[in-house]
Amino acid sequence: MRLIFCGTPRFAVPTLDALIAAGHEIALVVTQPDRPVGRSQQMTAPPVKSTALAAGLAITQPEKIRNNTEFRALLESLAPDAIVVVAYGRIIPPWMLAVPRLGCINLHASLLPKYRGAAPIQWAVAMGEAVTGNTTMLLEEGLDTGPILLQRSMAIGPEQTAADLFGALAETGAPLVIETLRGLDDGSIQPQTQDHALATLAPLLDRDDGRMDFARTAAELYNRWRGFQPWPGAYTRLNHKKLIVHRMRVADSPGITPFEPAEIHIEQHKLLVACAERTWLELIEIQLEGKRRMLAAEYLRGAALADGVRLG
C-alpha cells in the first residue's frame, strides 16, 4: 500500500519499522520539527526523523498543518491509500482526514473508549488498572472518538511503571497496525462505533500531578507514582523543602496509635508516612532539595527527624 506516516517520539518508531519491513511504500514521513533538548539546548531530531533518514524516506516537518496550503497540496498530490498516525502530537485537520481512500488510521495506547487523550499509558497505571492495551481506529474530528478497528490487551504488573509499559505497548502496537491495514484493504475489518458513555480522559500531565496528596490512600499514591514515571514523578515537602520520592511501596500498618495523614513515623530505619484510611507508605529512596539522591535509611542516620512531623 502507498502510505503517509505521521509520528514523532520513540513510541512511533516500531510501527514505522514494521511498515517498512512489511513492504509498504512510505511515500512521506511527517514529523514535528527538531527541538532544543537538555541544558545545552542542542537542536535534536525526533526519533521518527532519525529512523526515516536511516531508511532513506522523504521527510517533512511542518510547524503547523491545519491551514498549511503547501503541506495540503503535497499530501493530496501523493494520493495515499492510508495515512498512519502514531503519537504525532498534532490534531489532524478535517481536510487531511479526507485525503486517503482508507482514511487516517491511528494507533492509540489504551483500550478505547477508556483513556482518551495525550497520556493514556500514564493515566491507566496511575488509576490502578490491571489491564491496558492498544487500539487502532479511524481518526475523526473528535479527540480519540473515531470507530475502533482492532484491539489487543496487555496486563499491567503490580510493580510496572508507565515507563516500563511504553516500550512494550510500542512493540505490540506495530503488528496491530499491519494487521489493521490488511483487514481494511480486504474488507475483513468493519469499524465499530465507540460507546461514548464509557469514555474516560487521559489529559496531558503537568508538574502538579506529581504532588503527593496524603488525603489519598497509600495504594492510590503508589499507583500515581508508577503512572507518572519518568515525569512528573512524586514529590512533597519536608521542613519547607521539596522532597522528591524516587522509590516507594505500600507498607503494612505499624500497629501504632493512628497518625493523621501526612505525618511520618520512623521504625527500624524505615521512613513511613500515614495516608488516608489508616494506610501507610514507606518512602524508600528520596532526594531532599539541595541534596543528592539517597536511600531513606541513609538520610535518617544523619537527620534529626521525629515522629509526627508532617509532609506537604
C-alpha positions as CSV (number, residue, x, y, z in Angstrom):
1,M,0.0,0.0,0.0
2,R,1.0,3.6,-0.5
3,L,1.2,5.3,2.9
4,I,2.0,8.5,4.6
5,F,3.3,8.1,8.1
6,C,2.8,10.7,10.9
7,G,4.7,10.2,14.1
8,T,7.3,11.9,16.4
9,P,8.6,10.1,19.5
10,R,10.3,6.8,20.1
11,F,6.9,5.2,20.7
12,A,6.1,5.6,17.0
13,V,9.4,4.0,15.7
14,P,8.5,0.3,15.9
15,T,5.4,0.9,13.8
16,L,7.4,2.8,11.1
17,D,9.9,-0.1,11.1
18,A,7.2,-2.6,10.8
19,L,5.6,-0.8,7.9
20,I,8.9,-0.7,6.1
21,A,9.6,-4.4,6.8
22,A,6.1,-5.4,5.5
23,G,6.9,-3.9,2.1
24,H,4.6,-0.9,2.2
25,E,5.6,2.2,0.2
26,I,6.1,5.0,2.7
27,A,5.7,8.0,0.3
28,L,6.3,10.5,3.1
29,V,7.1,10.7,6.8
30,V,5.6,13.7,8.6
31,T,7.1,14.5,12.0
32,Q,7.5,17.5,14.2
33,P,10.4,20.0,13.8
34,D,13.7,19.5,15.5
35,R,13.6,20.9,19.0
36,P,16.3,22.2,21.5
37,V,16.9,19.5,24.2
38,G,18.6,19.5,27.6
39,R,20.7,22.1,29.3
40,S,22.7,22.8,26.2
41,Q,19.5,23.3,24.2
42,Q,21.1,21.5,21.3
43,M,18.7,21.1,18.3
44,T,17.7,17.4,18.2
45,A,15.8,15.5,15.6
46,P,12.8,13.5,16.8
47,P,13.3,9.7,16.8
48,V,11.0,9.1,13.9
49,K,13.0,11.5,11.7
50,S,16.2,9.6,12.6
51,T,14.6,6.3,11.6
52,A,13.2,7.8,8.4
53,L,16.6,9.3,7.4
54,A,18.3,5.9,8.0
55,A,15.7,4.3,5.7
56,G,16.1,6.9,3.0
57,L,12.5,8.1,3.3
58,A,11.2,11.5,2.3
59,I,10.5,13.7,5.3
60,T,8.6,16.9,6.1
61,Q,8.5,18.7,9.4
62,P,5.8,21.4,9.2
63,E,5.4,23.7,12.3
64,K,1.6,23.9,11.6
65,I,-0.6,21.8,9.5
66,R,-4.3,23.0,9.8
67,N,-4.1,25.9,7.3
68,N,-0.8,25.0,5.6
69,T,-1.7,25.1,1.9
70,E,1.7,23.9,0.8
71,F,1.5,20.9,3.1
72,R,-2.0,20.1,1.9
73,A,-1.0,20.2,-1.7
74,L,1.9,17.8,-1.1
75,L,-0.3,15.2,0.7
76,E,-3.1,15.4,-1.9
77,S,-0.5,15.0,-4.7
78,L,0.8,11.8,-3.1
79,A,-2.7,10.2,-3.1
80,P,-2.0,7.7,-0.3
81,D,-4.1,4.6,0.4
82,A,-3.9,5.4,4.1
83,I,-2.3,7.8,6.5
84,V,-0.9,6.1,9.6
85,V,-0.7,8.3,12.7
86,V,1.2,7.2,15.8
87,A,1.9,9.8,18.5
88,Y,2.4,12.6,16.0
89,G,1.4,15.3,18.5
90,R,-0.8,17.4,16.3
91,I,-4.6,17.3,15.8
92,I,-5.3,16.1,12.3
93,P,-7.5,18.7,10.4
94,P,-10.6,17.7,8.5
95,W,-9.1,18.2,5.1
96,M,-6.3,15.7,5.9
97,L,-8.9,13.1,7.1
98,A,-10.4,13.1,3.6
99,V,-7.1,12.6,1.7
100,P,-6.6,8.8,1.9
101,R,-9.1,6.3,0.4
102,L,-8.9,4.1,3.6
103,G,-8.8,7.0,6.0
104,C,-6.4,8.1,8.7
105,I,-5.5,5.1,10.9
106,N,-4.3,5.9,14.4
107,L,-2.6,3.6,17.0
108,H,-3.7,4.7,20.5
109,A,-2.1,3.1,23.6
110,S,-5.3,2.3,25.6
111,L,-8.4,0.2,25.3
112,L,-10.7,2.9,23.9
113,P,-13.1,4.4,24.9
114,K,-11.1,4.4,28.1
115,Y,-8.3,6.9,28.5
116,R,-8.8,9.2,25.5
117,G,-6.2,11.9,25.3
118,A,-2.5,12.7,25.4
119,A,-1.3,10.4,28.3
120,P,-3.2,7.1,28.1
121,I,-0.4,4.9,29.4
122,Q,0.4,7.1,32.4
123,W,-3.2,7.5,33.5
124,A,-4.1,3.8,33.1
125,V,-1.2,3.0,35.5
126,A,-2.0,5.9,37.8
127,M,-5.6,4.8,38.2
128,G,-4.6,1.3,39.2
129,E,-5.7,-0.5,36.1
130,A,-4.7,-4.2,35.9
131,V,-5.1,-4.3,32.1
132,T,-4.3,-1.9,29.2
133,G,-3.6,-2.4,25.6
134,N,-3.6,-0.8,22.1
135,T,-6.4,0.3,19.8
136,T,-6.3,1.0,16.1
137,M,-9.1,3.4,15.0
138,L,-10.2,5.6,12.2
139,L,-9.5,9.2,13.1
140,E,-12.3,11.7,13.0
141,E,-12.6,15.3,14.2
142,G,-13.2,14.4,17.9
143,L,-10.5,13.6,20.4
144,D,-9.9,9.8,20.1
145,T,-13.6,9.3,19.3
146,G,-13.3,7.5,16.0
147,P,-14.5,4.0,15.1
148,I,-12.5,1.1,16.6
149,L,-10.7,-1.2,14.1
150,L,-8.7,-3.7,16.3
151,Q,-7.7,-4.0,19.9
152,R,-5.2,-6.1,21.8
153,S,-5.0,-6.1,25.6
154,M,-1.9,-6.4,27.9
155,A,-1.7,-7.0,31.6
156,I,-0.1,-4.3,33.9
157,G,2.0,-5.8,36.6
158,P,1.5,-4.5,40.1
159,E,5.1,-3.0,40.1
160,Q,5.2,-1.9,36.5
161,T,5.6,1.8,35.8
162,A,4.4,3.8,32.8
163,A,8.0,3.9,31.6
164,D,8.1,0.1,31.7
165,L,4.9,-0.1,29.6
166,F,5.9,2.4,26.9
167,G,8.3,0.1,25.1
168,A,6.0,-3.0,25.5
169,L,3.0,-1.2,24.0
170,A,5.0,0.3,21.2
171,E,6.3,-3.1,20.2
172,T,2.9,-4.9,20.4
173,G,1.2,-2.0,18.6
174,A,3.3,-2.2,15.5
175,P,2.0,-5.6,14.3
176,L,-1.6,-4.5,15.2
177,V,-1.2,-1.6,12.7
178,I,0.0,-4.1,10.0
179,E,-3.0,-6.4,10.7
180,T,-5.3,-3.4,10.6
181,L,-4.1,-2.2,7.2
182,R,-4.5,-5.7,5.8
183,G,-8.0,-6.1,7.1
184,L,-9.2,-2.7,5.9
185,D,-7.8,-3.4,2.4
186,D,-9.5,-6.8,2.1
187,G,-12.7,-5.8,3.9
188,S,-12.3,-8.2,6.8
189,I,-12.3,-5.4,9.4
190,Q,-15.5,-3.4,9.9
191,P,-15.1,-0.3,12.0
192,Q,-17.1,-0.4,15.3
193,T,-18.5,2.8,16.9
194,Q,-17.2,3.5,20.4
195,D,-19.6,3.5,23.4
196,H,-19.1,7.2,24.3
197,A,-20.9,6.7,27.6
198,L,-17.9,4.6,28.8
199,A,-15.3,7.2,27.8
200,T,-12.6,8.4,30.3
201,L,-10.0,11.0,29.8
202,A,-6.2,10.9,30.0
203,P,-5.2,14.6,29.8
204,L,-1.7,15.9,29.3
205,L,0.3,15.7,32.5
206,D,1.5,18.8,34.3
207,R,4.0,19.2,37.2
208,D,1.3,19.5,39.8
209,D,0.1,15.9,39.1
210,G,3.2,14.7,40.8
211,R,2.4,16.5,44.1
212,M,1.6,13.9,46.8
213,D,-1.8,14.4,48.5
214,F,-1.9,12.3,51.6
215,A,-5.7,12.5,51.7
216,R,-5.4,9.7,49.2
217,T,-4.7,6.1,50.3
218,A,-1.2,4.6,50.1
219,A,-2.3,2.4,47.2
220,E,-3.6,5.4,45.2
221,L,-0.3,7.4,45.8
222,Y,1.8,4.4,44.9
223,N,-0.2,3.9,41.6
224,R,0.2,7.6,40.8
225,W,3.9,7.4,41.4
226,R,4.1,4.3,39.0
227,G,2.0,6.1,36.4
228,F,3.9,9.4,36.5
229,Q,7.3,7.9,35.6
230,P,9.6,9.3,34.4
231,W,7.7,12.7,34.8
232,P,6.4,14.4,36.9
233,G,7.2,11.6,39.4
234,A,6.2,12.1,43.0
235,Y,7.1,14.9,45.4
236,T,6.1,16.6,48.6
237,R,7.7,19.0,51.1
238,L,9.7,18.3,54.3
239,N,10.5,21.2,56.6
240,H,9.7,23.7,53.8
241,K,12.0,22.0,51.3
242,K,11.0,20.0,48.2
243,L,11.3,16.2,48.8
244,I,11.3,14.0,45.6
245,V,10.4,10.4,46.3
246,H,12.2,8.2,43.8
247,R,11.0,4.9,45.2
248,M,8.2,3.9,47.5
249,R,6.0,1.0,48.4
250,V,2.7,0.3,50.2
251,A,3.6,-0.7,53.8
252,D,1.9,-2.8,56.4
253,S,0.4,-0.8,59.3
254,P,3.0,-0.3,62.0
255,G,0.3,-1.1,64.6
256,I,0.6,2.2,66.5
257,T,-1.9,4.8,67.5
258,P,-3.3,6.1,64.2
259,F,-1.4,9.1,62.9
260,E,-3.0,11.8,60.9
261,P,-2.4,11.7,57.1
262,A,0.9,13.2,56.1
263,E,2.5,12.5,59.5
264,I,5.7,10.5,59.4
265,H,6.7,7.6,61.6
266,I,10.3,6.2,61.9
267,E,10.5,2.5,62.6
268,Q,13.7,0.3,62.3
269,H,15.4,2.8,59.9
270,K,12.3,3.0,57.7
271,L,10.6,6.2,56.8
272,L,6.8,5.7,56.9
273,V,4.1,8.2,56.2
274,A,0.4,7.9,57.1
275,C,-2.1,8.2,54.4
276,A,-5.9,8.1,54.1
277,E,-8.0,5.2,55.6
278,R,-5.1,4.3,58.0
279,T,-2.9,3.1,55.2
280,W,0.9,3.6,55.1
281,L,3.6,4.3,52.6
282,E,7.3,3.5,53.0
283,L,9.5,6.1,51.3
284,I,12.5,4.0,50.2
285,E,14.6,6.4,48.1
286,I,14.4,10.2,48.4
287,Q,16.1,13.4,47.4
288,L,15.7,16.5,49.6
289,E,16.1,19.9,47.8
290,G,19.8,20.7,47.5
291,K,20.9,17.2,48.4
292,R,21.8,14.1,46.4
293,R,19.5,11.1,45.8
294,M,19.8,8.6,48.6
295,L,18.1,5.7,50.5
296,A,15.8,6.9,53.2
297,A,17.6,4.8,55.7
298,E,20.8,6.7,54.9
299,Y,19.1,10.0,55.2
300,L,17.6,9.1,58.6
301,R,21.1,8.3,60.0
302,G,22.1,11.9,59.6
303,A,18.8,13.7,60.1
304,A,17.1,14.8,63.3
305,L,13.7,13.7,62.2
306,A,11.0,12.8,64.8
307,D,7.6,11.0,64.7
308,G,4.7,13.3,63.9
309,V,6.5,15.7,61.5
310,R,4.1,16.5,58.6
311,L,4.9,16.3,54.9
312,G,3.4,18.6,52.4
